[in-house]
Amino acid sequence: MPVRTHETPRPARDAANPRTWKWVWKARCVKAAEFLADLEAKPTALRELADTIGSVEWPVAKGVPLVLTGMGSSWFAAETLARRLRRAGVHAIAEMASVVATLPADPALTVVAITASGVSEETVSLLAAHYGISHTVVLTNTPAAAPPADYVLPINAGIERGGVACRSYTHTLAMLLQLEHQLAATLPDLPAKLVLAAEAIATLIDSRGTWLPTASATLAGPNGCWLLAPAERLANASQGALMIRECPRRPADGCETGDWNHVDVYLTKSIDYRALVFSGSRFDSNAVRWMRERRSRFVAVGAHLPGAETEVRYPGDDDAIVALLTEVSVAELIAADWWLSR
Protein backbone atom coordinates (compact mmCIF):
# COMPACT_ATOMS: atom_id res chain seq x y z
CA MET A 1 0.00 0.00 0.00
CA PRO A 2 1.59 3.33 -1.01
CA VAL A 3 2.40 5.66 1.90
CA ARG A 4 1.56 9.31 1.49
CA THR A 5 4.05 11.47 3.40
CA HIS A 6 4.06 15.22 3.89
CA GLU A 7 6.32 15.52 0.84
CA THR A 8 3.93 13.63 -1.44
CA PRO A 9 1.29 15.69 -3.31
CA ARG A 10 -2.30 14.82 -2.45
CA PRO A 11 -3.79 12.69 -5.26
CA ALA A 12 -6.16 14.74 -7.36
CA ARG A 13 -9.82 13.84 -7.20
CA ASP A 14 -10.93 12.38 -10.51
CA ALA A 15 -14.56 13.42 -11.01
CA ALA A 16 -14.87 11.01 -13.94
CA ASN A 17 -13.64 8.12 -11.81
CA PRO A 18 -14.94 8.26 -8.23
CA ARG A 19 -13.09 5.03 -7.47
CA THR A 20 -9.86 7.06 -7.40
CA TRP A 21 -11.04 9.14 -4.48
CA LYS A 22 -12.48 6.06 -2.76
CA TRP A 23 -9.07 4.36 -2.99
CA VAL A 24 -7.37 7.37 -1.40
CA TRP A 25 -9.95 7.40 1.42
CA LYS A 26 -9.50 3.66 2.07
CA ALA A 27 -5.70 4.05 2.10
CA ARG A 28 -5.98 6.80 4.71
CA CYS A 29 -8.21 4.57 6.86
CA VAL A 30 -5.64 1.78 6.71
CA LYS A 31 -2.89 4.20 7.73
CA ALA A 32 -4.96 5.44 10.67
CA ALA A 33 -5.29 1.90 12.01
CA GLU A 34 -1.58 1.27 11.46
CA PHE A 35 -0.71 4.51 13.27
CA LEU A 36 -2.71 3.35 16.28
CA ALA A 37 -0.89 0.02 16.14
CA ASP A 38 2.43 1.89 16.10
CA LEU A 39 1.36 3.74 19.24
CA GLU A 40 0.27 0.55 20.96
CA ALA A 41 3.74 -0.88 20.28
CA LYS A 42 5.53 2.02 22.00
CA PRO A 43 5.83 0.43 25.47
CA THR A 44 7.43 -2.74 24.11
CA ALA A 45 9.83 -0.80 21.87
CA LEU A 46 10.84 1.48 24.74
CA ARG A 47 11.47 -1.45 27.08
CA GLU A 48 13.70 -3.01 24.45
CA LEU A 49 15.62 0.24 24.11
CA ALA A 50 16.02 0.37 27.89
CA ASP A 51 17.80 -3.00 27.74
CA THR A 52 20.51 -1.65 25.42
CA ILE A 53 20.76 2.11 25.93
CA GLY A 54 23.23 1.81 28.77
CA SER A 55 25.76 0.31 26.37
CA VAL A 56 25.33 3.01 23.71
CA GLU A 57 28.56 4.93 23.20
CA TRP A 58 28.19 8.19 21.33
CA PRO A 59 31.28 9.02 19.23
CA VAL A 60 31.34 12.48 20.80
CA ALA A 61 34.17 13.86 22.92
CA LYS A 62 33.66 15.94 26.04
CA GLY A 63 34.36 19.63 25.65
CA VAL A 64 33.68 19.70 21.91
CA PRO A 65 30.96 22.13 20.73
CA LEU A 66 27.85 20.39 19.39
CA VAL A 67 25.32 21.34 16.74
CA LEU A 68 22.14 19.24 16.77
CA THR A 69 20.09 19.57 13.61
CA GLY A 70 17.01 18.12 11.94
CA MET A 71 13.53 18.92 10.67
CA GLY A 72 10.05 18.30 12.05
CA SER A 73 10.03 15.81 14.92
CA SER A 74 13.81 15.57 14.80
CA TRP A 75 14.13 19.33 15.17
CA PHE A 76 11.72 19.38 18.11
CA ALA A 77 13.84 16.78 19.92
CA ALA A 78 17.10 18.53 19.01
CA GLU A 79 15.96 21.93 20.26
CA THR A 80 14.72 20.62 23.60
CA LEU A 81 17.71 18.37 24.24
CA ALA A 82 20.20 21.10 23.30
CA ARG A 83 18.60 23.15 26.07
CA ARG A 84 19.10 20.27 28.51
CA LEU A 85 22.71 19.85 27.40
CA ARG A 86 23.47 23.52 27.99
CA ARG A 87 21.90 23.31 31.43
CA ALA A 88 24.24 20.38 32.15
CA GLY A 89 27.24 22.50 31.13
CA VAL A 90 27.67 21.16 27.59
CA HIS A 91 28.29 23.63 24.76
CA ALA A 92 25.40 22.65 22.47
CA ILE A 93 23.04 24.46 20.12
CA ALA A 94 20.23 23.30 17.88
CA GLU A 95 19.72 24.50 14.32
CA MET A 96 16.78 23.83 12.04
CA ALA A 97 18.39 22.06 9.10
CA SER A 98 16.76 24.39 6.57
CA VAL A 99 18.87 27.38 7.68
CA VAL A 100 21.06 28.89 4.99
CA ALA A 101 24.13 28.24 7.17
CA THR A 102 25.03 27.42 10.74
CA LEU A 103 28.44 27.46 12.45
CA PRO A 104 31.25 27.12 9.87
CA ALA A 105 32.65 23.65 9.30
CA ASP A 106 35.51 23.08 11.73
CA PRO A 107 37.48 20.00 12.87
CA ALA A 108 36.74 21.09 16.45
CA LEU A 109 32.98 20.98 15.87
CA THR A 110 30.63 17.97 16.08
CA VAL A 111 27.44 17.99 14.02
CA VAL A 112 24.66 15.55 14.99
CA ALA A 113 22.23 15.21 12.09
CA ILE A 114 18.90 13.69 13.16
CA THR A 115 16.69 12.15 10.50
CA ALA A 116 14.39 9.22 11.20
CA SER A 117 14.15 8.35 7.51
CA GLY A 118 17.80 9.06 6.77
CA VAL A 119 16.87 11.03 3.66
CA SER A 120 15.44 14.37 4.88
CA GLU A 121 16.65 16.74 2.17
CA GLU A 122 17.40 19.69 4.43
CA THR A 123 19.28 17.62 7.00
CA VAL A 124 21.31 15.79 4.36
CA SER A 125 22.27 19.14 2.82
CA LEU A 126 23.45 20.69 6.09
CA LEU A 127 25.37 17.54 6.95
CA ALA A 128 27.09 17.55 3.55
CA ALA A 129 28.41 21.06 4.24
CA HIS A 130 30.25 19.68 7.28
CA TYR A 131 31.18 16.15 6.24
CA GLY A 132 34.92 15.77 5.77
CA ILE A 133 35.74 18.79 7.95
CA SER A 134 33.59 18.75 11.09
CA HIS A 135 33.07 15.57 13.08
CA THR A 136 29.70 14.22 11.86
CA VAL A 137 27.18 11.81 13.40
CA VAL A 138 23.83 10.70 11.97
CA LEU A 139 21.08 9.61 14.36
CA THR A 140 18.48 7.67 12.39
CA ASN A 141 15.90 4.91 12.38
CA THR A 142 17.06 3.70 8.94
CA PRO A 143 20.86 3.29 9.02
CA ALA A 144 20.90 1.73 5.55
CA ALA A 145 19.59 5.00 4.08
CA ALA A 146 21.87 7.29 6.10
CA PRO A 147 23.88 9.94 4.22
CA PRO A 148 27.71 9.99 4.38
CA ALA A 149 28.95 10.73 7.89
CA ASP A 150 31.76 9.71 10.22
CA TYR A 151 29.37 7.67 12.35
CA VAL A 152 25.78 6.42 12.15
CA LEU A 153 23.79 5.62 15.29
CA PRO A 154 20.47 3.72 15.04
CA ILE A 155 17.55 4.61 17.30
CA ASN A 156 15.95 1.17 16.87
CA ALA A 157 12.33 2.32 16.87
CA GLY A 158 11.26 -0.32 14.35
CA ILE A 159 9.17 0.15 11.23
CA GLU A 160 6.38 2.70 11.68
CA ARG A 161 3.76 1.30 9.33
CA GLY A 162 1.45 4.24 9.83
CA GLY A 163 4.01 6.44 8.10
CA VAL A 164 4.17 8.81 11.08
CA ALA A 165 7.23 9.47 13.26
CA CYS A 166 5.85 8.53 16.68
CA ARG A 167 8.08 5.82 18.17
CA SER A 168 11.08 7.31 16.37
CA TYR A 169 10.44 10.67 18.06
CA THR A 170 10.44 9.12 21.53
CA HIS A 171 13.52 7.01 20.78
CA THR A 172 15.33 10.10 19.50
CA LEU A 173 14.67 11.82 22.81
CA ALA A 174 15.97 8.77 24.67
CA MET A 175 19.15 8.54 22.60
CA LEU A 176 19.87 12.24 23.12
CA LEU A 177 19.33 11.79 26.86
CA GLN A 178 21.99 9.07 26.71
CA LEU A 179 24.30 11.59 25.01
CA GLU A 180 23.64 14.01 27.85
CA HIS A 181 24.50 11.38 30.42
CA GLN A 182 27.68 10.40 28.58
CA LEU A 183 28.90 14.00 28.49
CA ALA A 184 27.65 15.24 31.87
CA ALA A 185 26.87 12.14 34.00
CA THR A 186 23.40 13.52 34.78
CA LEU A 187 21.21 10.43 34.23
CA PRO A 188 22.74 7.31 35.78
CA ASP A 189 19.27 5.75 36.04
CA LEU A 190 18.25 6.42 32.43
CA PRO A 191 17.45 2.76 31.61
CA ALA A 192 15.13 2.63 34.63
CA LYS A 193 13.49 5.88 33.54
CA LEU A 194 12.79 4.37 30.12
CA VAL A 195 11.11 1.40 31.78
CA LEU A 196 8.99 3.74 33.92
CA ALA A 197 8.02 5.70 30.80
CA ALA A 198 7.09 2.47 29.01
CA GLU A 199 4.84 1.52 31.93
CA ALA A 200 3.30 5.01 31.96
CA ILE A 201 2.57 4.89 28.22
CA ALA A 202 1.05 1.43 28.62
CA THR A 203 -1.18 2.82 31.37
CA LEU A 204 -2.37 5.64 29.10
CA ILE A 205 -3.12 3.16 26.32
CA ASP A 206 -4.89 0.65 28.55
CA SER A 207 -6.96 3.31 30.35
CA ARG A 208 -7.85 5.40 27.31
CA GLY A 209 -11.47 4.36 27.53
CA THR A 210 -11.74 6.41 30.75
CA TRP A 211 -10.15 9.66 29.55
CA LEU A 212 -9.96 9.71 25.74
CA PRO A 213 -13.67 10.31 24.92
CA THR A 214 -13.85 13.38 27.16
CA ALA A 215 -10.45 14.72 26.10
CA SER A 216 -11.22 14.26 22.40
CA ALA A 217 -14.62 15.94 22.72
CA THR A 218 -13.22 18.85 24.73
CA LEU A 219 -10.42 19.58 22.27
CA ALA A 220 -12.44 19.12 19.07
CA GLY A 221 -13.26 22.79 18.69
CA PRO A 222 -14.24 24.55 15.47
CA ASN A 223 -11.08 26.69 15.40
CA GLY A 224 -8.39 24.14 16.21
CA CYS A 225 -6.42 22.88 19.17
CA TRP A 226 -3.47 24.43 21.00
CA LEU A 227 -0.86 22.61 23.09
CA LEU A 228 1.14 24.14 25.93
CA ALA A 229 4.29 22.76 27.59
CA PRO A 230 7.10 24.13 29.75
CA ALA A 231 10.33 25.09 27.96
CA GLU A 232 12.00 21.93 29.23
CA ARG A 233 9.45 19.84 27.32
CA LEU A 234 8.50 22.21 24.50
CA ALA A 235 9.25 19.41 22.02
CA ASN A 236 6.13 17.59 23.20
CA ALA A 237 3.82 20.53 22.53
CA SER A 238 5.31 20.88 19.05
CA GLN A 239 5.20 17.14 18.36
CA GLY A 240 1.67 16.75 19.71
CA ALA A 241 0.45 19.56 17.48
CA LEU A 242 2.22 18.00 14.50
CA MET A 243 0.46 14.68 15.15
CA ILE A 244 -2.91 16.46 15.03
CA ARG A 245 -2.01 18.27 11.82
CA GLU A 246 -0.42 15.28 10.10
CA CYS A 247 -2.85 12.52 11.04
CA PRO A 248 -6.45 13.81 11.22
CA ARG A 249 -5.36 16.99 9.36
CA ARG A 250 -6.83 19.42 11.90
CA PRO A 251 -5.47 22.86 12.84
CA ALA A 252 -3.12 22.70 15.84
CA ASP A 253 -0.09 24.51 17.19
CA GLY A 254 2.27 24.20 20.13
CA CYS A 255 3.54 26.92 22.46
CA GLU A 256 5.81 27.23 25.49
CA THR A 257 3.65 27.93 28.55
CA GLY A 258 5.42 31.06 29.76
CA ASP A 259 5.57 32.48 26.24
CA TRP A 260 1.89 31.65 25.77
CA ASN A 261 1.07 34.59 28.01
CA HIS A 262 2.82 36.86 25.50
CA VAL A 263 1.89 35.38 22.13
CA ASP A 264 -1.21 33.13 22.25
CA VAL A 265 -3.33 34.48 25.10
CA TYR A 266 -5.03 36.89 22.70
CA LEU A 267 -6.84 34.06 20.93
CA THR A 268 -8.77 33.19 24.07
CA LYS A 269 -10.72 36.44 23.65
CA SER A 270 -11.76 35.98 20.03
CA ILE A 271 -12.30 32.28 19.23
CA ASP A 272 -13.59 29.06 20.75
CA TYR A 273 -10.22 28.27 22.27
CA ARG A 274 -9.35 24.65 23.16
CA ALA A 275 -6.03 23.64 24.76
CA LEU A 276 -4.12 20.57 25.86
CA VAL A 277 -1.85 21.62 28.72
CA PHE A 278 1.23 19.55 29.56
CA SER A 279 1.63 20.73 33.15
CA GLY A 280 4.82 21.51 35.02
CA SER A 281 5.60 25.10 34.11
CA ARG A 282 5.84 27.64 36.89
CA PHE A 283 3.63 29.77 34.64
CA ASP A 284 0.76 27.25 34.44
CA SER A 285 -1.35 29.34 36.80
CA ASN A 286 -1.12 32.42 34.56
CA ALA A 287 -2.30 30.53 31.49
CA VAL A 288 -5.05 28.77 33.44
CA ARG A 289 -6.28 32.07 34.88
CA TRP A 290 -6.71 33.62 31.42
CA MET A 291 -8.41 30.52 30.04
CA ARG A 292 -10.83 30.30 32.96
CA GLU A 293 -11.69 34.01 32.84
CA ARG A 294 -12.42 33.79 29.11
CA ARG A 295 -14.24 30.45 29.33
CA SER A 296 -11.76 28.58 27.20
CA ARG A 297 -11.86 24.81 27.43
CA PHE A 298 -8.77 22.81 28.27
CA VAL A 299 -7.47 19.41 29.27
CA ALA A 300 -4.69 19.04 31.86
CA VAL A 301 -2.01 16.37 31.58
CA GLY A 302 0.19 15.32 34.46
CA ALA A 303 -1.25 17.41 37.31
CA HIS A 304 -4.37 19.05 38.69
CA LEU A 305 -5.11 22.39 37.01
CA PRO A 306 -8.22 24.24 38.26
CA GLY A 307 -10.89 24.53 35.59
CA ALA A 308 -9.71 21.65 33.41
CA GLU A 309 -12.60 19.70 31.92
CA THR A 310 -10.65 16.51 32.48
CA GLU A 311 -7.24 15.55 33.85
CA VAL A 312 -5.07 12.83 32.36
CA ARG A 313 -2.69 11.28 34.87
CA TYR A 314 -0.16 8.49 34.58
CA PRO A 315 2.39 6.82 36.89
CA GLY A 316 5.51 8.95 37.27
CA ASP A 317 3.94 12.13 35.88
CA ASP A 318 5.84 14.11 38.54
CA ASP A 319 9.20 12.93 37.12
CA ALA A 320 10.73 15.24 34.48
CA ILE A 321 12.25 12.44 32.36
CA VAL A 322 9.17 10.22 32.52
CA ALA A 323 7.01 13.19 31.51
CA LEU A 324 9.32 14.09 28.63
CA LEU A 325 9.04 10.56 27.23
CA THR A 326 5.37 9.92 28.04
CA GLU A 327 3.02 12.89 27.84
CA VAL A 328 3.07 13.25 24.05
CA SER A 329 1.27 9.90 23.90
CA VAL A 330 -1.86 11.71 25.09
CA ALA A 331 -1.81 13.95 22.01
CA GLU A 332 -0.94 10.99 19.77
CA LEU A 333 -3.88 8.94 21.02
CA ILE A 334 -6.21 11.90 20.51
CA ALA A 335 -4.85 12.31 16.98
CA ALA A 336 -5.41 8.60 16.30
CA ASP A 337 -8.96 8.83 17.67
CA TRP A 338 -9.79 11.76 15.39
CA TRP A 339 -8.08 10.14 12.39
CA LEU A 340 -10.02 6.90 12.82
CA SER A 341 -13.28 8.79 13.28
CA ARG A 342 -12.91 10.31 9.81
N, C-alpha and C positions, 0 to 999 in steps of 0.2 A: 504494500500500500504506500503510495507516494506520501512523503512528509512535507507539509507546507511550513516553511520557517518564515521568520520576519523578513528575510531577504527575497523570498519568492513572491512574485506578483500574484494577486488574487485571480483565480481563473474567471474569465469573463462569462457572464450569463448568456447562454445561447437561447434566445427567444424561440428560435425555430426547432430547438431540440431540448425540451425541458428535462430530459434525462441527464444532461450535462450538469445542471444545477443540483439535481437530486443526488448525483454521485458525489459532488463536493460536500453537500450537507451530510451524507452518510459517512464520508471520510472524516469529517470533523467530529461526528458522534463517536466514531471508533477512537480517535485521538483523545477525546475527553475521558473515555473509560480507561485508556492506557495511561493517561496522566494520573488518574486516581490510583491505579495500580502502582505506578512509580512512587507515589506518596506513601502508599501502604507498605512499600518495601524499604522505606527510610530507616526504621529502627534496626532491621537486620543488617543493612549495609553499614550503618554507623557502628554497630557492635563489632562487625568484622574489621572496620578501620581501627577501632580501639585496640584490637588485638595486635596490630602491627605498627601503629603510629609511634610508639616509643622507640622503635628501631630505625625510624626515618632519619637520615642524616642529610640535611640540606648542604649543598656545596657552596656555602656562603661563610666567609670569614668574619670574625668579630672586628668591629671598628671600621668596616668598609661601608661607605654610603650606599643606600639601596634606593632604587626606583621600582615601585610596583606599578604595573600597568595592565590595562585590559579594557573591555567594553561591556556594557550591560551588567549582568550579574557578576561577572569577573571584576568589573570596575567598582561595583558596590562593595564587594569583599575587600578589594585592595585599599580603597579609601578608608574604610573603618579599621582595618588591621594596621595600616601605616600609622594611624593615630595611636593605636595601642603600642606599637613599636616605639614611637617617639616618647610616649609616657614611660616606657621601660628604659629609656636612655639610649635607644638605637637611632642612628641618623637615617631616617627613612621618609620618603615622600611617595605620594601616589599621583600618577598622571593618567588622565583619560587618553587612550591610545590614539585617538583621532587628532590630538594636538599637532600643530605644524612642527614643533620641535620641543624637546625637553632638555635636560642637562646634556651637554656635549659628550660624545663618546670619549671614554677615558679608561685606561687599564685599571685605575683605582676605583672604578664604579661598577656596581653589580646591578643588572637589570633583570627583574623577574617578570616575565611576560605570562599573563594568565589567560588561557583560552580553553574552555571546556572542549570545543570541537577540534582545536589545533589549527584551524584555518581562518580565524577571524581576520579579515583583510587589514583592518587598522592596526591590530596588535602585531601581525606578521610584519607590516611595514615599519613600525617603530623598532621592532626587534632587529630587523635587517640593518637599520642605521647604526646599530651598536655591535652587531655580531662581528667578531674578528678584532675588535678593539676593547670594548667593555667586556666584563665577565657576564655571561648571559645564561639564564635559567628559564626553561619553559615549564609551567605548571599546567597540566592538561588531563583530561579524561580519555583522550585518544592519542597515546604516545606514537602510534604508527603514522599519524597525520601531522606530527609536530614539525614546525619549521626548523631550519638549521639553528643550533644553539650549542653552547658548551655542555650543557646538561639538560636532561628532560626528566621531570618528576611526575609520576602518575598520581592521580587523586583516587583512583579505584572506586568510582561511584557506580560503575556498571552501566549497561545500556539503558538510556531513558527513552522508552518506546513511545511515550507521549510527545516526544520532540521538544520538551520544555526542560530547561536547566533548573531542576529542583534539587535532586540529590547532589548533583555536581556543585551547586552553590554551597550547600552545607559542608560538603567535603573540602571545598576550597577554603572555607573559614577554618576548618579543623587543621588543615595542613599549614596554613599561615600561623595559627596558634602554636603549632609545633616549631615553626621557625622562630617565633618570639621566645619560646622556652629555650631553644638551642642558643640563642644570642644573649638572653638576659636571665635565664634560670628562674622564670616567673611562674611556671606552671608544672611543677613536678608531678602533680596528680592529673595531668591532662587525659590519660587513658580512662581513668575513673570518671572524669567529667563527661567524656563521650558516652560512656555506658549510662550515666544518669540522664543525659540528654536523650539517648535512645529510648529509655524507659518513659521519659516525659512525653516524647512524641507518640509512643505507643499508647499512652494514656489518653492523649488528645484524640487519636484515631478511634480507639475503642469506645470512648465516651461521647463521640460527636453527636449521637442521637439526643443527648441532653442539652447541648449548647448550640449546635450548628443551626437548627431551624430558626431560633430566635436571633442569632447573630446575623444570619443571611438576610432575614426579613428586615432587621433594623438598618442594615447597611445598604440595602437595595433601593437607594433613593433615586429620584428622577434626574439629579444633576451630577451624580458620581459618588465616589467614595474617597476619603482622605485617610492617610495613615500617618501616625505620629510615633516617634521613637526618640529616646535620648541620643545625644551625639555618639556615645560609646556603642550604640547599636543602630545607628542611622541606616546601615546597610539593609536591615530587616524591613524598615519602612519603605525603602526604595524597591527592594526585591518583592515585597508583598504587593505593592502597587503595580509592579511589572506583571506579576502573575495575573492580576485582575484585568490588565489591559491585553495581555497576550492570549489568555485562555478564553474567558467569556467575551473578550473584546468590549469591556465597559470602561468608562472614564475613571481614572484613579491616579492619585499622585501621593508621594511620600514627602514628609517634612520633619526636620529636627524639632523637638518639642519646644525648646527655648526660643528658637527662631520663629516658630509658628506664631508666637505672640507679636511678631514684627511683620510677617509676610502673608500669613493665611487667615488670621483672625477676621479680616474684613469680610470674608465670604460668609461668615456665620450670620451676618446682618442682611444678606441679600438673596440667599438661596436656601433650599432645603438641605442643610448641611448634615452629612453623615460621616462619622469618623471611627476608625479602629485605632485605639490608643494602646501602644506597647508601653506599659508603665515603667517607672524607675527614674524618670528625670526629676530633678529638684524643682522643675518648673511645671510639673503636672498640674498643680493646683491652680496656676494662672490660666492654663488652657481650659481646664474643667470649669472654672468660674465663668469664663466668657461663653462657653457652650451652654451651660445651664441657664445663664441670664437670657440668652437668645434662643432658647428652646431647641438647640441642636440635639441630634440624637447620636449617641456614641456607645461603643462597646469597649470595655476595659479588659486588657489581657495582663495577667500576672500579679494583680493587686486589686484591692478595693478602691474604686474611685467614685465619690458621691455623684449620683445622677446617672450613672451608667445603666443602660437598659438591661444589660446582662454582663456578667463577669466570667471570663474564661480563665480557670486556674489549672495548674499542672504541678506535679511534684518537682521541687527544686526551683520554682519560679522566683525565689529570692536570691538565687545564685547567678552572678553576672555571666559566667561562661555557659551555664545551662540555658539561661535565657537567650543568649546570643545564638545558640545552636537550635533552639526549640521554637521560639515564639512565632517565627515566620510560617510555621506549619499551620497556624490558625488561618492566616490569610490564604495559604495554598488550598486548604480544605474548603474555604468559602469560594475561592475561584473555581475549584472543581465542581462544587455544588451548583454554581451558576452556569458553568459550561454544560454540565449534564442536563440541566433543566431547559436548555435551549432546544 
